[in-house]
Amino acid sequence: MWARAFAGIVPGFLLSAGLVGLLTWALPGPWQGTIVAGIIAFFVVWIAVMGASFQFASGKRAWAWLSALAIVSLGALWVLQWLRWVE
């Protein structure tokens, strides 16, 4: 149980940051206009990810899946910034 809880906290935090970052940069207009809504949405998404981490069968699976998804979401943000599609 503790492994799944910490999986929701640590990689779940990074996954939530990546997902909210992708969402705020996908919206039209400058990203600075979505900062307050993004911060509020971040906590909602993070709580949802923490709750979802308890649906995994084991802590190892929770860490593996959430870490992999966090790497993908943050990697997508990095690629979009590297390609200069977002600033």
Backbone as CSV, one residue per row, in Angstrom:
resi,resn,N_x,N_y,N_z,CA_x,CA_y,CA_z,C_x,C_y,C_z
1,MET,0.812,-1.188,0.000,0.000,0.000,0.000,0.861,1.259,0.000
2,TRP,1.938,1.264,0.798,2.775,2.453,0.857,3.495,2.700,-0.464
3,ALA,3.885,1.637,-1.150,4.569,1.805,-2.437,3.643,2.455,-3.457
4,ARG,2.384,2.058,-3.450,1.415,2.672,-4.374,1.148,4.121,-3.989
5,ALA,1.124,4.413,-2.697,0.904,5.792,-2.247,2.057,6.688,-2.680
6,PHE,3.286,6.216,-2.483,4.433,7.017,-2.896,4.544,7.107,-4.415
7,ALA,4.055,6.100,-5.125,4.020,6.181,-6.585,3.051,7.264,-7.033
8,GLY,1.973,7.426,-6.330,1.041,8.504,-6.650,1.608,9.867,-6.326
9,ILE,2.487,9.923,-5.317,3.046,11.210,-4.911,4.197,11.632,-5.814
10,VAL,5.193,10.790,-5.990,6.419,11.209,-6.689,6.247,11.216,-8.210
11,PRO,6.110,10.050,-8.877,5.927,10.145,-10.325,4.552,10.711,-10.695
12,GLY,3.596,10.590,-9.778,2.286,11.188,-10.026,2.361,12.697,-10.119
13,PHE,3.220,13.299,-9.301,3.451,14.742,-9.362,3.994,15.139,-10.732
14,LEU,5.003,14.398,-11.189,5.611,14.703,-12.491,4.632,14.458,-13.639
15,LEU,3.859,13.393,-13.545,2.857,13.112,-14.566,1.809,14.213,-14.614
16,SER,1.366,14.653,-13.465,0.364,15.723,-13.412,0.924,17.017,-13.992
17,ALA,2.175,17.318,-13.675,2.800,18.519,-14.217,2.900,18.437,-15.741
18,GLY,3.263,17.277,-16.253,3.353,17.108,-17.702,2.004,17.220,-18.390
19,LEU,0.992,16.596,-17.816,-0.339,16.650,-18.427,-0.917,18.060,-18.415
20,VAL,-0.781,18.744,-17.297,-1.306,20.112,-17.217,-0.486,21.039,-18.107
21,GLY,0.805,20.806,-18.198,1.639,21.600,-19.100,1.232,21.422,-20.552
22,LEU,0.978,20.197,-20.949,0.516,19.953,-22.316,-0.837,20.616,-22.572
23,LEU,-1.718,20.572,-21.590,-3.030,21.174,-21.737,-2.937,22.695,-21.843
24,THR,-2.134,23.308,-20.992,-2.057,24.777,-21.026,-1.385,25.272,-22.290
25,TRP,-0.428,24.528,-22.819,0.202,24.952,-24.065,-0.663,24.638,-25.275
26,ALA,-1.617,23.723,-25.141,-2.505,23.398,-26.258,-3.608,24.435,-26.430
27,LEU,-3.906,25.168,-25.374,-4.953,26.179,-25.465,-4.480,27.360,-26.303
28,PRO,-5.403,28.036,-26.992,-5.000,29.186,-27.799,-4.583,30.359,-26.913
29,GLY,-3.710,31.165,-27.447,-3.247,32.334,-26.716,-1.975,32.036,-25.941
30,PRO,-1.440,33.048,-25.281,-0.197,32.844,-24.525,-0.433,31.990,-23.291
31,TRP,0.572,31.197,-22.932,0.432,30.305,-21.792,0.332,31.083,-20.484
32,GLN,0.820,32.322,-20.454,0.764,33.110,-19.233,-0.674,33.390,-18.799
33,GLY,-1.578,33.398,-19.749,-2.981,33.629,-19.428,-3.657,32.435,-18.774
34,THR,-3.034,31.291,-18.813,-3.643,30.085,-18.235,-2.940,29.627,-16.965
35,ILE,-2.058,30.453,-16.417,-1.249,30.006,-15.282,-2.090,29.729,-14.033
36,VAL,-3.047,30.580,-13.721,-3.855,30.371,-12.513,-4.748,29.143,-12.687
37,ALA,-5.401,29.033,-13.826,-6.239,27.859,-14.077,-5.394,26.589,-14.122
38,GLY,-4.179,26.688,-14.647,-3.296,25.533,-14.696,-2.870,25.070,-13.321
39,ILE,-2.599,26.014,-12.418,-2.211,25.642,-11.057,-3.371,24.960,-10.342
40,ILE,-4.561,25.485,-10.520,-5.732,24.861,-9.888,-5.983,23.475,-10.481
41,ALA,-5.892,23.371,-11.798,-6.101,22.078,-12.461,-5.024,21.072,-12.067
42,PHE,-3.812,21.555,-11.817,-2.725,20.656,-11.439,-3.073,19.875,-10.180
43,PHE,-3.582,20.552,-9.166,-3.907,19.857,-7.922,-5.041,18.866,-8.115
44,VAL,-6.013,19.194,-8.946,-7.114,18.267,-9.217,-6.590,17.021,-9.936
45,VAL,-5.733,17.226,-10.931,-5.166,16.097,-11.677,-4.269,15.261,-10.772
46,TRP,-3.472,15.915,-9.920,-2.566,15.188,-9.030,-3.349,14.316,-8.045
47,ILE,-4.433,14.844,-7.486,-5.264,14.052,-6.578,-5.880,12.867,-7.324
48,ALA,-6.309,13.075,-8.562,-6.870,11.981,-9.361,-5.819,10.914,-9.643
49,VAL,-4.595,11.324,-9.944,-3.519,10.359,-10.203,-3.172,9.608,-8.924
50,MET,-3.149,10.308,-7.798,-2.880,9.624,-6.529,-3.958,8.585,-6.231
51,GLY,-5.198,8.929,-6.484,-6.270,7.963,-6.277,-6.181,6.796,-7.230
52,ALA,-5.814,7.078,-8.468,-5.695,6.012,-9.465,-4.515,5.091,-9.182
53,SER,-3.519,5.564,-8.460,-2.359,4.718,-8.177,-2.735,3.518,-7.302
54,PHE,-3.827,3.612,-6.568,-4.259,2.489,-5.739,-5.004,1.431,-6.543
55,GLN,-5.264,1.683,-7.803,-5.941,0.698,-8.648,-4.965,-0.333,-9.214
56,PHE,-3.671,-0.078,-9.091,-2.688,-1.037,-9.588,-2.594,-2.228,-8.646
57,ALA,-2.211,-3.362,-9.207,-2.140,-4.590,-8.417,-0.991,-4.574,-7.420
58,SER,0.093,-3.882,-7.754,1.246,-3.842,-6.856,1.918,-2.473,-6.949
59,GLY,2.789,-2.232,-5.998,3.532,-0.984,-6.001,4.504,-0.885,-7.162
60,LYS,5.084,-2.020,-7.546,6.023,-2.024,-8.671,5.331,-1.614,-9.963
61,ARG,4.133,-2.133,-10.166,3.393,-1.764,-11.382,3.007,-0.288,-11.358
62,ALA,2.602,0.204,-10.197,2.238,1.615,-10.084,3.441,2.497,-10.388
63,TRP,4.589,2.163,-9.805,5.797,2.945,-10.072,6.181,2.864,-11.544
64,ALA,6.105,1.678,-12.127,6.508,1.512,-13.523,5.604,2.310,-14.462
65,TRP,4.305,2.153,-14.323,3.373,2.831,-15.216,3.399,4.344,-15.034
66,LEU,3.339,4.792,-13.795,3.305,6.238,-13.563,4.630,6.895,-13.955
67,SER,5.738,6.212,-13.709,7.032,6.751,-14.129,7.139,6.821,-15.645
68,ALA,6.702,5.769,-16.322,6.758,5.760,-17.785,5.868,6.850,-18.374
69,LEU,4.667,7.006,-17.832,3.770,8.051,-18.335,4.306,9.445,-18.036
70,ALA,4.961,9.618,-16.902,5.565,10.910,-16.576,6.693,11.230,-17.543
71,ILE,7.511,10.240,-17.864,8.604,10.454,-18.808,8.055,10.812,-20.183
72,VAL,6.994,10.144,-20.596,6.390,10.434,-21.903,5.805,11.847,-21.933
73,SER,5.078,12.234,-20.886,4.449,13.561,-20.891,5.492,14.669,-20.821
74,LEU,6.485,14.514,-19.969,7.525,15.542,-19.890,8.406,15.524,-21.143
75,GLY,8.609,14.349,-21.713,9.345,14.267,-22.975,8.602,14.952,-24.111
76,ALA,7.290,14.811,-24.132,6.488,15.491,-25.152,6.595,17.003,-25.000
77,LEU,6.586,17.486,-23.765,6.758,18.921,-23.538,8.123,19.389,-24.025
78,TRP,9.149,18.596,-23.729,10.497,18.957,-24.147,10.609,18.976,-25.674
79,VAL,10.028,17.983,-26.354,10.072,17.926,-27.818,9.330,19.109,-28.425
80,LEU,8.169,19.438,-27.892,7.422,20.587,-28.413,8.200,21.879,-28.235
81,GLN,8.888,22.015,-27.123,9.691,23.211,-26.909,10.923,23.203,-27.809
82,TRP,11.532,22.061,-27.994,12.722,21.951,-28.850,12.376,22.265,-30.311
83,LEU,11.181,21.849,-30.744,10.731,22.133,-32.095,10.219,23.571,-32.262
84,ARG,10.168,24.304,-31.170,9.671,25.693,-31.144,8.207,25.779,-31.527
85,TRP,7.446,24.729,-31.228,6.003,24.779,-31.472,5.302,25.482,-30.330
86,VAL,5.949,25.507,-29.177,5.433,26.240,-28.023,6.577,27.039,-27.432
87,GLU,6.228,28.116,-26.766,7.266,28.927,-26.111,6.811,29.334,-24.750
